[in-house]
Amino acid sequence: MKSKEEILAQQICECGDKCVADAIEIFQNTSLPFKKAKKLVTECDKNCCRAVLSKLFDMAHFGNFDYEEIERQIQLRHDRTARLLEGLKSDS
């Protein structure tokens, strides 16, 4: 597992330029519902990072952060993206 600092520095989504720490700060300082708060982080309406942001939003709401789970969710998103890209390359 990466260190807490490394996880906090990871980019949360390629759609925006925010890291995990930025997303936590945004979620902790807003009273907006998830869908609108997510848009503050990603600056888009795509669903590519929905799972990790949903978990992070819940963690911020309850004040208990599971950095292993955050790292796992980010890795799952990267794995899915890599599989999709590989599938597109093999179809060409």
matplotlib code that plots the C-alpha trace (Angstrom):
import matplotlib.pyplot as plt

x = [0.0, 1.1, 1.6, -1.3, 0.5, 1.0, -2.7, -3.8, -1.6, -3.1, -5.2, -8.8, -10.0, -8.5, -11.5, -10.3, -7.0, -7.9, -6.2, -7.7, -6.8, -8.6, -11.7, -11.8, -11.5, -14.3, -16.6, -16.0, -16.7, -19.9, -23.5, -24.4, -25.7, -23.2, -24.1, -23.4, -20.4, -18.9, -19.1, -17.1, -14.3, -14.4, -15.8, -17.8, -20.9, -19.1, -19.3, -15.7, -14.8, -18.2, -17.4, -14.3, -15.9, -19.0, -17.0, -14.9, -18.0, -19.4, -16.1, -16.0, -19.6, -18.8, -15.3, -13.6, -11.2, -10.1, -7.0, -6.6, -10.1, -9.5, -6.3, -8.2, -11.0, -8.6, -6.7, -9.9, -10.8, -7.4, -7.7, -11.1, -9.8, -6.7, -9.0, -11.2, -8.3, -6.8, -10.1, -10.3, -6.8, -7.5, -10.7, -8.7]
y = [0.0, 3.5, 5.9, 8.2, 11.2, 9.4, 8.5, 12.0, 13.3, 11.0, 12.5, 11.5, 11.7, 12.5, 14.8, 17.4, 18.3, 17.7, 15.2, 13.1, 15.7, 18.4, 16.2, 15.6, 19.3, 20.1, 17.4, 18.5, 22.1, 21.7, 21.0, 20.1, 16.6, 14.1, 14.8, 18.5, 18.1, 15.5, 18.1, 20.5, 17.9, 16.6, 19.6, 17.3, 15.0, 11.8, 8.6, 7.4, 8.2, 7.8, 4.8, 6.3, 9.7, 8.2, 6.3, 9.4, 11.5, 9.1, 9.0, 12.8, 12.8, 10.4, 11.8, 8.4, 7.8, 4.4, 5.2, 1.5, 1.6, 4.9, 3.5, 0.3, 2.2, 4.3, 1.2, -0.5, 2.5, 2.4, -1.4, -1.0, 1.8, -0.2, -3.2, -1.0, 0.5, -3.0, -4.2, -1.2, -1.9, -5.6, -4.7, -2.5]
z = [0.0, -0.7, 2.1, 3.1, 1.6, -1.7, -1.8, -1.0, -3.8, -6.5, -9.2, -8.4, -12.0, -15.4, -16.1, -13.6, -12.1, -8.5, -6.2, -3.5, -0.9, -2.9, -3.3, 0.5, 1.2, -1.3, 0.1, 3.7, 2.9, 1.0, 1.9, -1.7, -2.6, -4.1, -7.8, -7.5, -5.2, -7.6, -10.4, -8.3, -8.2, -11.7, -13.5, -15.8, -15.8, -16.7, -14.6, -15.0, -11.4, -9.8, -7.6, -5.9, -5.5, -4.0, -1.4, -0.7, -0.3, 2.2, 4.1, 4.2, 5.5, 8.3, 9.0, 8.7, 5.8, 4.6, 2.5, 1.5, 0.1, -1.7, -3.3, -4.3, -5.9, -7.9, -9.0, -10.1, -12.2, -13.8, -14.4, -16.1, -18.3, -19.3, -20.2, -22.3, -24.1, -24.7, -26.1, -28.5, -29.7, -30.4, -32.3, -34.7]

ax = plt.figure().add_subplot(projection="3d")
ax.plot(x, y, z, "-o")
ax.set_aspect("equal")
plt.show()
